[in-house]
């Protein structure tokens, strides 16, 4: 999984490099307190998520593809 740009300003790109990624995908973004700030089911393994309304800070990304779970983090400028 790739998350970019990092740090992010207005948009975050997520690319899932997995042959099973065409199954149902759920992307969730959490703040440092564990609150869900965004949850989405993108149509493809590569998606762009809006981050312009996020406060500055560190965020965690959880991507679920079937039985597999990927974690990452990014900084919002």
PDB file with SEQRES, HELIX, SHEET and CRYST1 records, atoms N, CA, C and O in Angstrom:
SEQRES   1 A   77  UNK UNK UNK UNK UNK UNK UNK UNK UNK UNK UNK UNK UNK          
SEQRES   2 A   77  UNK UNK UNK UNK UNK UNK UNK UNK UNK UNK UNK UNK UNK          
SEQRES   3 A   77  UNK UNK UNK UNK UNK UNK UNK UNK UNK UNK UNK UNK UNK          
SEQRES   4 A   77  UNK UNK UNK UNK UNK UNK UNK UNK UNK UNK UNK UNK UNK          
SEQRES   5 A   77  UNK UNK UNK UNK UNK UNK UNK UNK UNK UNK UNK UNK UNK          
SEQRES   6 A   77  UNK UNK UNK UNK UNK UNK UNK UNK UNK UNK UNK UNK              
SHEET    1 AA1 3 UNK A   2  UNK A   4  0                                        
SHEET    2 AA1 3 UNK A  11  UNK A  15 -1                                        
SHEET    3 AA1 3 UNK A  46  UNK A  50 -1                                        
SHEET    1 AA2 4 UNK A  36  UNK A  40  0                                        
SHEET    2 AA2 4 UNK A  25  UNK A  31 -1                                        
SHEET    3 AA2 4 UNK A  57  UNK A  65 -1                                        
SHEET    4 AA2 4 UNK A  68  UNK A  76 -1                                        
CRYST1    1.000    1.000    1.000  90.00  90.00  90.00 P 1           1          
ATOM      1  N   UNK A   1       0.847  -1.170   0.000  1.00  0.00           N  
ATOM      2  CA  UNK A   1       0.000   0.000   0.000  1.00  0.00           C  
ATOM      3  C   UNK A   1       0.892   1.232   0.000  1.00  0.00           C  
ATOM      4  O   UNK A   1       1.916   1.270   0.683  1.00  0.00           O  
ATOM      5  N   UNK A   2       0.500   2.225  -0.762  1.00  0.00           N  
ATOM      6  CA  UNK A   2       1.232   3.495  -0.815  1.00  0.00           C  
ATOM      7  C   UNK A   2       0.279   4.622  -0.444  1.00  0.00           C  
ATOM      8  O   UNK A   2      -0.858   4.671  -0.914  1.00  0.00           O  
ATOM      9  N   UNK A   3       0.761   5.531   0.411  1.00  0.00           N  
ATOM     10  CA  UNK A   3      -0.002   6.703   0.820  1.00  0.00           C  
ATOM     11  C   UNK A   3       0.836   7.924   0.476  1.00  0.00           C  
ATOM     12  O   UNK A   3       1.973   8.044   0.932  1.00  0.00           O  
ATOM     13  N   UNK A   4       0.283   8.833  -0.328  1.00  0.00           N  
ATOM     14  CA  UNK A   4       1.038  10.024  -0.720  1.00  0.00           C  
ATOM     15  C   UNK A   4       0.085  11.130  -1.113  1.00  0.00           C  
ATOM     16  O   UNK A   4      -1.065  10.824  -1.427  1.00  0.00           O  
ATOM     17  N   UNK A   5       0.469  12.372  -1.119  1.00  0.00           N  
ATOM     18  CA  UNK A   5       1.737  12.899  -0.606  1.00  0.00           C  
ATOM     19  C   UNK A   5       1.729  12.870   0.920  1.00  0.00           C  
ATOM     20  O   UNK A   5       0.673  12.854   1.552  1.00  0.00           O  
ATOM     21  N   UNK A   6       2.896  12.863   1.477  1.00  0.00           N  
ATOM     22  CA  UNK A   6       3.038  12.871   2.918  1.00  0.00           C  
ATOM     23  C   UNK A   6       4.176  13.808   3.273  1.00  0.00           C  
ATOM     24  O   UNK A   6       5.336  13.446   3.073  1.00  0.00           O  
ATOM     25  N   UNK A   7       3.902  14.980   3.782  1.00  0.00           N  
ATOM     26  CA  UNK A   7       2.630  15.450   4.332  1.00  0.00           C  
ATOM     27  C   UNK A   7       1.620  15.823   3.255  1.00  0.00           C  
ATOM     28  O   UNK A   7       1.978  16.183   2.133  1.00  0.00           O  
ATOM     29  N   UNK A   8       0.337  15.726   3.631  1.00  0.00           N  
ATOM     30  CA  UNK A   8      -0.768  16.029   2.718  1.00  0.00           C  
ATOM     31  C   UNK A   8      -1.324  17.415   3.011  1.00  0.00           C  
ATOM     32  O   UNK A   8      -1.241  17.906   4.136  1.00  0.00           O  
ATOM     33  N   UNK A   9      -1.888  18.034   1.987  1.00  0.00           N  
ATOM     34  CA  UNK A   9      -2.556  19.329   2.171  1.00  0.00           C  
ATOM     35  C   UNK A   9      -4.051  19.190   1.922  1.00  0.00           C  
ATOM     36  O   UNK A   9      -4.839  19.194   2.868  1.00  0.00           O  
ATOM     37  N   UNK A  10      -4.452  19.067   0.657  1.00  0.00           N  
ATOM     38  CA  UNK A  10      -5.865  19.050   0.310  1.00  0.00           C  
ATOM     39  C   UNK A  10      -6.387  17.672  -0.084  1.00  0.00           C  
ATOM     40  O   UNK A  10      -7.595  17.437  -0.091  1.00  0.00           O  
ATOM     41  N   UNK A  11      -5.462  16.756  -0.414  1.00  0.00           N  
ATOM     42  CA  UNK A  11      -5.877  15.465  -0.955  1.00  0.00           C  
ATOM     43  C   UNK A  11      -4.858  14.394  -0.588  1.00  0.00           C  
ATOM     44  O   UNK A  11      -3.659  14.664  -0.508  1.00  0.00           O  
ATOM     45  N   UNK A  12      -5.347  13.180  -0.368  1.00  0.00           N  
ATOM     46  CA  UNK A  12      -4.484  12.047  -0.047  1.00  0.00           C  
ATOM     47  C   UNK A  12      -4.755  10.954  -1.060  1.00  0.00           C  
ATOM     48  O   UNK A  12      -5.908  10.603  -1.308  1.00  0.00           O  
ATOM     49  N   UNK A  13      -3.700  10.415  -1.645  1.00  0.00           N  
ATOM     50  CA  UNK A  13      -3.816   9.315  -2.598  1.00  0.00           C  
ATOM     51  C   UNK A  13      -3.462   8.018  -1.901  1.00  0.00           C  
ATOM     52  O   UNK A  13      -2.492   7.947  -1.146  1.00  0.00           O  
ATOM     53  N   UNK A  14      -4.264   6.986  -2.162  1.00  0.00           N  
ATOM     54  CA  UNK A  14      -3.986   5.661  -1.615  1.00  0.00           C  
ATOM     55  C   UNK A  14      -3.981   4.677  -2.764  1.00  0.00           C  
ATOM     56  O   UNK A  14      -4.934   4.609  -3.540  1.00  0.00           O  
ATOM     57  N   UNK A  15      -2.902   3.913  -2.872  1.00  0.00           N  
ATOM     58  CA  UNK A  15      -2.787   2.870  -3.891  1.00  0.00           C  
ATOM     59  C   UNK A  15      -2.573   1.552  -3.177  1.00  0.00           C  
ATOM     60  O   UNK A  15      -1.693   1.424  -2.326  1.00  0.00           O  
ATOM     61  N   UNK A  16      -3.385   0.579  -3.534  1.00  0.00           N  
ATOM     62  CA  UNK A  16      -3.291  -0.747  -2.926  1.00  0.00           C  
ATOM     63  C   UNK A  16      -2.723  -1.689  -3.974  1.00  0.00           C  
ATOM     64  O   UNK A  16      -3.333  -1.910  -5.020  1.00  0.00           O  
ATOM     65  N   UNK A  17      -1.566  -2.236  -3.691  1.00  0.00           N  
ATOM     66  CA  UNK A  17      -0.899  -3.146  -4.624  1.00  0.00           C  
ATOM     67  C   UNK A  17      -1.173  -4.569  -4.172  1.00  0.00           C  
ATOM     68  O   UNK A  17      -0.338  -5.195  -3.519  1.00  0.00           O  
ATOM     69  N   UNK A  18      -2.342  -5.074  -4.524  1.00  0.00           N  
ATOM     70  CA  UNK A  18      -2.755  -6.391  -4.096  1.00  0.00           C  
ATOM     71  C   UNK A  18      -3.680  -6.951  -5.163  1.00  0.00           C  
ATOM     72  O   UNK A  18      -4.593  -6.260  -5.617  1.00  0.00           O  
ATOM     73  N   UNK A  19      -3.458  -8.176  -5.561  1.00  0.00           N  
ATOM     74  CA  UNK A  19      -4.291  -8.776  -6.602  1.00  0.00           C  
ATOM     75  C   UNK A  19      -5.730  -8.971  -6.143  1.00  0.00           C  
ATOM     76  O   UNK A  19      -6.634  -9.070  -6.972  1.00  0.00           O  
ATOM     77  N   UNK A  20      -5.954  -9.028  -4.826  1.00  0.00           N  
ATOM     78  CA  UNK A  20      -7.300  -9.193  -4.284  1.00  0.00           C  
ATOM     79  C   UNK A  20      -7.955  -7.852  -3.979  1.00  0.00           C  
ATOM     80  O   UNK A  20      -9.059  -7.819  -3.437  1.00  0.00           O  
ATOM     81  N   UNK A  21      -7.307  -6.763  -4.311  1.00  0.00           N  
ATOM     82  CA  UNK A  21      -7.802  -5.431  -3.953  1.00  0.00           C  
ATOM     83  C   UNK A  21      -9.060  -5.047  -4.706  1.00  0.00           C  
ATOM     84  O   UNK A  21      -9.687  -4.045  -4.363  1.00  0.00           O  
ATOM     85  N   UNK A  22      -9.455  -5.807  -5.724  1.00  0.00           N  
ATOM     86  CA  UNK A  22     -10.674  -5.472  -6.448  1.00  0.00           C  
ATOM     87  C   UNK A  22     -11.917  -5.930  -5.695  1.00  0.00           C  
ATOM     88  O   UNK A  22     -13.038  -5.631  -6.106  1.00  0.00           O  
ATOM     89  N   UNK A  23     -11.723  -6.657  -4.588  1.00  0.00           N  
ATOM     90  CA  UNK A  23     -12.847  -7.008  -3.728  1.00  0.00           C  
ATOM     91  C   UNK A  23     -13.314  -5.756  -3.006  1.00  0.00           C  
ATOM     92  O   UNK A  23     -12.805  -4.662  -3.254  1.00  0.00           O  
ATOM     93  N   UNK A  24     -14.270  -5.913  -2.124  1.00  0.00           N  
ATOM     94  CA  UNK A  24     -14.767  -4.783  -1.356  1.00  0.00           C  
ATOM     95  C   UNK A  24     -13.642  -4.169  -0.533  1.00  0.00           C  
ATOM     96  O   UNK A  24     -12.973  -4.865   0.231  1.00  0.00           O  
ATOM     97  N   UNK A  25     -13.440  -2.881  -0.689  1.00  0.00           N  
ATOM     98  CA  UNK A  25     -12.380  -2.154   0.006  1.00  0.00           C  
ATOM     99  C   UNK A  25     -13.027  -1.136   0.935  1.00  0.00           C  
ATOM    100  O   UNK A  25     -13.964  -0.437   0.549  1.00  0.00           O  
ATOM    101  N   UNK A  26     -12.520  -1.058   2.159  1.00  0.00           N  
ATOM    102  CA  UNK A  26     -12.958  -0.036   3.097  1.00  0.00           C  
ATOM    103  C   UNK A  26     -11.738   0.737   3.559  1.00  0.00           C  
ATOM    104  O   UNK A  26     -10.766   0.146   4.029  1.00  0.00           O  
ATOM    105  N   UNK A  27     -11.785   2.058   3.428  1.00  0.00           N  
ATOM    106  CA  UNK A  27     -10.700   2.933   3.864  1.00  0.00           C  
ATOM    107  C   UNK A  27     -11.224   3.786   5.016  1.00  0.00           C  
ATOM    108  O   UNK A  27     -12.257   4.443   4.889  1.00  0.00           O  
ATOM    109  N   UNK A  28     -10.509   3.772   6.138  1.00  0.00           N  
ATOM    110  CA  UNK A  28     -10.877   4.595   7.288  1.00  0.00           C  
ATOM    111  C   UNK A  28      -9.681   5.415   7.713  1.00  0.00           C  
ATOM    112  O   UNK A  28      -8.548   4.935   7.694  1.00  0.00           O  
ATOM    113  N   UNK A  29      -9.935   6.658   8.099  1.00  0.00           N  
ATOM    114  CA  UNK A  29      -8.879   7.537   8.602  1.00  0.00           C  
ATOM    115  C   UNK A  29      -9.236   7.929  10.026  1.00  0.00           C  
ATOM    116  O   UNK A  29     -10.361   8.336  10.317  1.00  0.00           O  
ATOM    117  N   UNK A  30      -8.241   7.796  10.916  1.00  0.00           N  
ATOM    118  CA  UNK A  30      -8.420   8.082  12.331  1.00  0.00           C  
ATOM    119  C   UNK A  30      -7.469   9.185  12.777  1.00  0.00           C  
ATOM    120  O   UNK A  30      -6.352   9.291  12.269  1.00  0.00           O  
ATOM    121  N   UNK A  31      -7.912  10.006  13.727  1.00  0.00           N  
ATOM    122  CA  UNK A  31      -7.003  10.984  14.313  1.00  0.00           C  
ATOM    123  C   UNK A  31      -6.204  10.313  15.428  1.00  0.00           C  
ATOM    124  O   UNK A  31      -6.392   9.125  15.689  1.00  0.00           O  
ATOM    125  N   UNK A  32      -5.317  11.056  16.089  1.00  0.00           N  
ATOM    126  CA  UNK A  32      -4.449  10.461  17.113  1.00  0.00           C  
ATOM    127  C   UNK A  32      -5.224  10.000  18.347  1.00  0.00           C  
ATOM    128  O   UNK A  32      -4.702   9.224  19.148  1.00  0.00           O  
ATOM    129  N   UNK A  33      -6.453  10.466  18.507  1.00  0.00           N  
ATOM    130  CA  UNK A  33      -7.281  10.032  19.634  1.00  0.00           C  
ATOM    131  C   UNK A  33      -8.103   8.788  19.299  1.00  0.00           C  
ATOM    132  O   UNK A  33      -8.818   8.261  20.152  1.00  0.00           O  
ATOM    133  N   UNK A  34      -7.996   8.321  18.049  1.00  0.00           N  
ATOM    134  CA  UNK A  34      -8.727   7.131  17.631  1.00  0.00           C  
ATOM    135  C   UNK A  34     -10.104   7.407  17.071  1.00  0.00           C  
ATOM    136  O   UNK A  34     -10.857   6.475  16.787  1.00  0.00           O  
ATOM    137  N   UNK A  35     -10.444   8.671  16.907  1.00  0.00           N  
ATOM    138  CA  UNK A  35     -11.738   9.041  16.325  1.00  0.00           C  
ATOM    139  C   UNK A  35     -11.710   8.856  14.812  1.00  0.00           C  
ATOM    140  O   UNK A  35     -10.742   9.240  14.156  1.00  0.00           O  
ATOM    141  N   UNK A  36     -12.753   8.278  14.266  1.00  0.00           N  
ATOM    142  CA  UNK A  36     -12.859   8.130  12.817  1.00  0.00           C  
ATOM    143  C   UNK A  36     -13.226   9.477  12.208  1.00  0.00           C  
ATOM    144  O   UNK A  36     -14.265  10.050  12.532  1.00  0.00           O  
ATOM    145  N   UNK A  37     -12.367   9.976  11.327  1.00  0.00           N  
ATOM    146  CA  UNK A  37     -12.640  11.264  10.679  1.00  0.00           C  
ATOM    147  C   UNK A  37     -13.125  11.086   9.239  1.00  0.00           C  
ATOM    148  O   UNK A  37     -13.678  12.015   8.650  1.00  0.00           O  
ATOM    149  N   UNK A  38     -12.916   9.890   8.673  1.00  0.00           N  
ATOM    150  CA  UNK A  38     -13.381   9.607   7.316  1.00  0.00           C  
ATOM    151  C   UNK A  38     -13.458   8.096   7.142  1.00  0.00           C  
ATOM    152  O   UNK A  38     -12.556   7.370   7.560  1.00  0.00           O  
ATOM    153  N   UNK A  39     -14.520   7.632   6.535  1.00  0.00           N  
ATOM    154  CA  UNK A  39     -14.661   6.223   6.193  1.00  0.00           C  
ATOM    155  C   UNK A  39     -15.317   6.158   4.822  1.00  0.00           C  
ATOM    156  O   UNK A  39     -16.320   6.824   4.564  1.00  0.00           O  
ATOM    157  N   UNK A  40     -14.735   5.346   3.949  1.00  0.00           N  
ATOM    158  CA  UNK A  40     -15.207   5.323   2.561  1.00  0.00           C  
ATOM    159  C   UNK A  40     -14.993   3.941   1.971  1.00  0.00           C  
ATOM    160  O   UNK A  40     -14.080   3.219   2.372  1.00  0.00           O  
ATOM    161  N   UNK A  41     -15.838   3.576   1.018  1.00  0.00           N  
ATOM    162  CA  UNK A  41     -15.666   2.346   0.255  1.00  0.00           C  
ATOM    163  C   UNK A  41     -15.424   2.736  -1.203  1.00  0.00           C  
ATOM    164  O   UNK A  41     -16.366   2.834  -1.989  1.00  0.00           O  
ATOM    165  N   UNK A  42     -14.155   2.958  -1.560  1.00  0.00           N  
ATOM    166  CA  UNK A  42     -13.864   3.380  -2.936  1.00  0.00           C  
ATOM    167  C   UNK A  42     -14.156   2.267  -3.935  1.00  0.00           C  
ATOM    168  O   UNK A  42     -14.139   1.085  -3.595  1.00  0.00           O  
ATOM    169  N   UNK A  43     -14.419   2.665  -5.158  1.00  0.00           N  
ATOM    170  CA  UNK A  43     -14.755   1.718  -6.211  1.00  0.00           C  
ATOM    171  C   UNK A  43     -13.524   0.985  -6.757  1.00  0.00           C  
ATOM    172  O   UNK A  43     -13.650  -0.099  -7.327  1.00  0.00           O  
ATOM    173  N   UNK A  44     -12.339   1.573  -6.584  1.00  0.00           N  
ATOM    174  CA  UNK A  44     -11.123   0.962  -7.124  1.00  0.00           C  
ATOM    175  C   UNK A  44     -10.037   0.902  -6.052  1.00  0.00           C  
ATOM    176  O   UNK A  44     -10.172   1.493  -4.981  1.00  0.00           O  
ATOM    177  N   UNK A  45      -8.964   0.181  -6.355  1.00  0.00           N  
ATOM    178  CA  UNK A  45      -7.850   0.031  -5.421  1.00  0.00           C  
ATOM    179  C   UNK A  45      -7.002   1.292  -5.322  1.00  0.00           C  
ATOM    180  O   UNK A  45      -6.165   1.402  -4.427  1.00  0.00           O  
ATOM    181  N   UNK A  46      -7.204   2.236  -6.219  1.00  0.00           N  
ATOM    182  CA  UNK A  46      -6.494   3.514  -6.177  1.00  0.00           C  
ATOM    183  C   UNK A  46      -7.529   4.616  -5.978  1.00  0.00           C  
ATOM    184  O   UNK A  46      -8.434   4.784  -6.796  1.00  0.00           O  
ATOM    185  N   UNK A  47      -7.389   5.363  -4.889  1.00  0.00           N  
ATOM    186  CA  UNK A  47      -8.396   6.391  -4.620  1.00  0.00           C  
ATOM    187  C   UNK A  47      -7.753   7.669  -4.110  1.00  0.00           C  
ATOM    188  O   UNK A  47      -6.625   7.673  -3.617  1.00  0.00           O  
ATOM    189  N   UNK A  48      -8.504   8.751  -4.244  1.00  0.00           N  
ATOM    190  CA  UNK A  48      -8.099  10.059  -3.730  1.00  0.00           C  
ATOM    191  C   UNK A  48      -9.122  10.467  -2.689  1.00  0.00           C  
ATOM    192  O   UNK A  48     -10.328  10.407  -2.930  1.00  0.00           O  
ATOM    193  N   UNK A  49      -8.631  10.885  -1.526  1.00  0.00           N  
ATOM    194  CA  UNK A  49      -9.520  11.282  -0.439  1.00  0.00           C  
ATOM    195  C   UNK A  49      -9.292  12.739  -0.087  1.00  0.00           C  
ATOM    196  O   UNK A  49      -8.146  13.186  -0.047  1.00  0.00           O  
ATOM    197  N   UNK A  50     -10.349  13.489   0.169  1.00  0.00           N  
ATOM    198  CA  UNK A  50     -10.199  14.898   0.529  1.00  0.00           C  
ATOM    199  C   UNK A  50      -9.691  15.040   1.957  1.00  0.00           C  
ATOM    200  O   UNK A  50     -10.179  14.364   2.863  1.00  0.00           O  
ATOM    201  N   UNK A  51      -8.713  15.917   2.160  1.00  0.00           N  
ATOM    202  CA  UNK A  51      -8.173  16.157   3.508  1.00  0.00           C  
ATOM    203  C   UNK A  51      -8.139  17.640   3.850  1.00  0.00           C  
ATOM    204  O   UNK A  51      -7.616  18.018   4.898  1.00  0.00           O  
ATOM    205  N   UNK A  52      -8.686  18.481   2.986  1.00  0.00           N  
ATOM    206  CA  UNK A  52      -8.623  19.928   3.209  1.00  0.00           C  
ATOM    207  C   UNK A  52      -9.312  20.339   4.503  1.00  0.00           C  
ATOM    208  O   UNK A  52      -8.892  21.306   5.137  1.00  0.00           O  
ATOM    209  N   UNK A  53     -10.353  19.632   4.906  1.00  0.00           N  
ATOM    210  CA  UNK A  53     -11.101  19.990   6.108  1.00  0.00           C  
ATOM    211  C   UNK A  53     -10.507  19.402   7.392  1.00  0.00           C  
ATOM    212  O   UNK A  53     -11.004  19.685   8.482  1.00  0.00           O  
ATOM    213  N   UNK A  54      -9.444  18.584   7.278  1.00  0.00           N  
ATOM    214  CA  UNK A  54      -8.795  18.008   8.460  1.00  0.00           C  
ATOM    215  C   UNK A  54      -7.967  19.068   9.170  1.00  0.00           C  
ATOM    216  O   UNK A  54      -7.419  19.960   8.524  1.00  0.00           O  
ATOM    217  N   UNK A  55      -7.872  18.981  10.479  1.00  0.00           N  
ATOM    218  CA  UNK A  55      -6.962  19.832  11.243  1.00  0.00           C  
ATOM    219  C   UNK A  55      -5.536  19.354  11.029  1.00  0.00           C  
ATOM    220  O   UNK A  55      -5.319  18.195  10.673  1.00  0.00           O  
ATOM    221  N   UNK A  56      -4.571  20.221  11.238  1.00  0.00           N  
ATOM    222  CA  UNK A  56      -3.171  19.832  11.118  1.00  0.00           C  
ATOM    223  C   UNK A  56      -2.858  18.778  12.170  1.00  0.00           C  
ATOM    224  O   UNK A  56      -3.340  18.847  13.301  1.00  0.00           O  
ATOM    225  N   UNK A  57      -2.032  17.788  11.778  1.00  0.00           N  
ATOM    226  CA  UNK A  57      -1.649  16.755  12.732  1.00  0.00           C  
ATOM    227  C   UNK A  57      -1.358  15.428  12.064  1.00  0.00           C  
ATOM    228  O   UNK A  57      -1.216  15.347  10.844  1.00  0.00           O  
ATOM    229  N   UNK A  58      -1.271  14.392  12.878  1.00  0.00           N  
ATOM    230  CA  UNK A  58      -0.964  13.034  12.426  1.00  0.00           C  
ATOM    231  C   UNK A  58      -2.259  12.236  12.346  1.00  0.00           C  
ATOM    232  O   UNK A  58      -3.112  12.322  13.230  1.00  0.00           O  
ATOM    233  N   UNK A  59      -2.394  11.458  11.274  1.00  0.00           N  
ATOM    234  CA  UNK A  59      -3.572  10.625  11.057  1.00  0.00           C  
ATOM    235  C   UNK A  59      -3.136   9.214  10.685  1.00  0.00           C  
ATOM    236  O   UNK A  59      -2.055   9.004  10.134  1.00  0.00           O  
ATOM    237  N   UNK A  60      -3.995   8.257  10.994  1.00  0.00           N  
ATOM    238  CA  UNK A  60      -3.735   6.857  10.689  1.00  0.00           C  
ATOM    239  C   UNK A  60      -4.754   6.374   9.673  1.00  0.00           C  
ATOM    240  O   UNK A  60      -5.931   6.728   9.734  1.00  0.00           O  
ATOM    241  N   UNK A  61      -4.283   5.556   8.734  1.00  0.00           N  
ATOM    242  CA  UNK A  61      -5.128   5.042   7.660  1.00  0.00           C  
ATOM    243  C   UNK A  61      -5.232   3.530   7.814  1.00  0.00           C  
ATOM    244  O   UNK A  61      -4.223   2.837   7.952  1.00  0.00           O  
ATOM    245  N   UNK A  62      -6.466   3.026   7.790  1.00  0.00           N  
ATOM    246  CA  UNK A  62      -6.722   1.590   7.809  1.00  0.00           C  
ATOM    247  C   UNK A  62      -7.407   1.234   6.500  1.00  0.00           C  
ATOM    248  O   UNK A  62      -8.419   1.835   6.140  1.00  0.00           O  
ATOM    249  N   UNK A  63      -6.856   0.255   5.785  1.00  0.00           N  
ATOM    250  CA  UNK A  63      -7.444  -0.214   4.541  1.00  0.00           C  
ATOM    251  C   UNK A  63      -7.743  -1.698   4.702  1.00  0.00           C  
ATOM    252  O   UNK A  63      -6.847  -2.499   4.973  1.00  0.00           O  
ATOM    253  N   UNK A  64      -9.007  -2.052   4.533  1.00  0.00           N  
ATOM    254  CA  UNK A  64      -9.428  -3.452   4.611  1.00  0.00           C  
ATOM    255  C   UNK A  64      -9.785  -3.925   3.215  1.00  0.00           C  
ATOM    256  O   UNK A  64     -10.586  -3.300   2.521  1.00  0.00           O  
ATOM    257  N   UNK A  65      -9.179  -5.045   2.807  1.00  0.00           N  
ATOM    258  CA  UNK A  65      -9.480  -5.665   1.513  1.00  0.00           C  
ATOM    259  C   UNK A  65      -9.798  -7.128   1.785  1.00  0.00           C  
ATOM    260  O   UNK A  65      -8.897  -7.967   1.806  1.00  0.00           O  
ATOM    261  N   UNK A  66     -11.051  -7.432   1.989  1.00  0.00           N  
ATOM    262  CA  UNK A  66     -11.420  -8.810   2.311  1.00  0.00           C  
ATOM    263  C   UNK A  66     -10.906  -9.156   3.694  1.00  0.00           C  
ATOM    264  O   UNK A  66     -11.301  -8.526   4.676  1.00  0.00           O  
ATOM    265  N   UNK A  67     -10.030 -10.150   3.790  1.00  0.00           N  
ATOM    266  CA  UNK A  67      -9.489 -10.592   5.076  1.00  0.00           C  
ATOM    267  C   UNK A  67      -8.196  -9.886   5.454  1.00  0.00           C  
ATOM    268  O   UNK A  67      -7.680 -10.097   6.551  1.00  0.00           O  
ATOM    269  N   UNK A  68      -7.667  -9.056   4.570  1.00  0.00           N  
ATOM    270  CA  UNK A  68      -6.402  -8.385   4.833  1.00  0.00           C  
ATOM    271  C   UNK A  68      -6.631  -6.952   5.301  1.00  0.00           C  
ATOM    272  O   UNK A  68      -7.550  -6.271   4.845  1.00  0.00           O  
ATOM    273  N   UNK A  69      -5.768  -6.507   6.228  1.00  0.00           N  
ATOM    274  CA  UNK A  69      -5.854  -5.144   6.760  1.00  0.00           C  
ATOM    275  C   UNK A  69      -4.473  -4.512   6.645  1.00  0.00           C  
ATOM    276  O   UNK A  69      -3.470  -5.114   7.028  1.00  0.00           O  
ATOM    277  N   UNK A  70      -4.432  -3.305   6.119  1.00  0.00           N  
ATOM    278  CA  UNK A  70      -3.195  -2.539   5.974  1.00  0.00           C  
ATOM    279  C   UNK A  70      -3.307  -1.270   6.812  1.00  0.00           C  
ATOM    280  O   UNK A  70      -4.376  -0.665   6.906  1.00  0.00           O  
ATOM    281  N   UNK A  71      -2.193  -0.877   7.418  1.00  0.00           N  
ATOM    282  CA  UNK A  71      -2.150   0.359   8.215  1.00  0.00           C  
ATOM    283  C   UNK A  71      -1.070   1.276   7.689  1.00  0.00           C  
ATOM    284  O   UNK A  71      -0.037   0.815   7.203  1.00  0.00           O  
ATOM    285  N   UNK A  72      -1.304   2.570   7.784  1.00  0.00           N  
ATOM    286  CA  UNK A  72      -0.324   3.563   7.413  1.00  0.00           C  
ATOM    287  C   UNK A  72      -0.617   4.835   8.185  1.00  0.00           C  
ATOM    288  O   UNK A  72      -1.614   4.919   8.902  1.00  0.00           O  
ATOM    289  N   UNK A  73       0.248   5.820   8.038  1.00  0.00           N  
ATOM    290  CA  UNK A  73      -0.006   7.111   8.686  1.00  0.00           C  
ATOM    291  C   UNK A  73       0.468   8.219   7.776  1.00  0.00           C  
ATOM    292  O   UNK A  73       1.299   8.015   6.891  1.00  0.00           O  
ATOM    293  N   UNK A  74      -0.085   9.412   8.016  1.00  0.00           N  
ATOM    294  CA  UNK A  74       0.337  10.575   7.259  1.00  0.00           C  
ATOM    295  C   UNK A  74       0.176  11.817   8.136  1.00  0.00           C  
ATOM    296  O   UNK A  74      -0.507  11.811   9.160  1.00  0.00           O  
ATOM    297  N   UNK A  75       0.829  12.860   7.690  1.00  0.00           N  
ATOM    298  CA  UNK A  75       0.764  14.154   8.389  1.00  0.00           C  
ATOM    299  C   UNK A  75      -0.049  15.095   7.532  1.00  0.00           C  
ATOM    300  O   UNK A  75       0.161  15.183   6.323  1.00  0.00           O  
ATOM    301  N   UNK A  76      -0.979  15.798   8.157  1.00  0.00           N  
ATOM    302  CA  UNK A  76      -1.755  16.829   7.473  1.00  0.00           C  
ATOM    303  C   UNK A  76      -1.135  18.175   7.787  1.00  0.00           C  
ATOM    304  O   UNK A  76      -1.025  18.543   8.957  1.00  0.00           O  
ATOM    305  N   UNK A  77      -0.727  18.917   6.766  1.00  0.00           N  
ATOM    306  CA  UNK A  77      -0.134  20.241   6.938  1.00  0.00           C  
ATOM    307  C   UNK A  77      -1.204  21.288   7.112  1.00  0.00           C  
ATOM    308  O   UNK A  77      -0.892  22.468   7.271  1.00  0.00           O  
TER     309      UNK A  77                                                      
END                                                                             
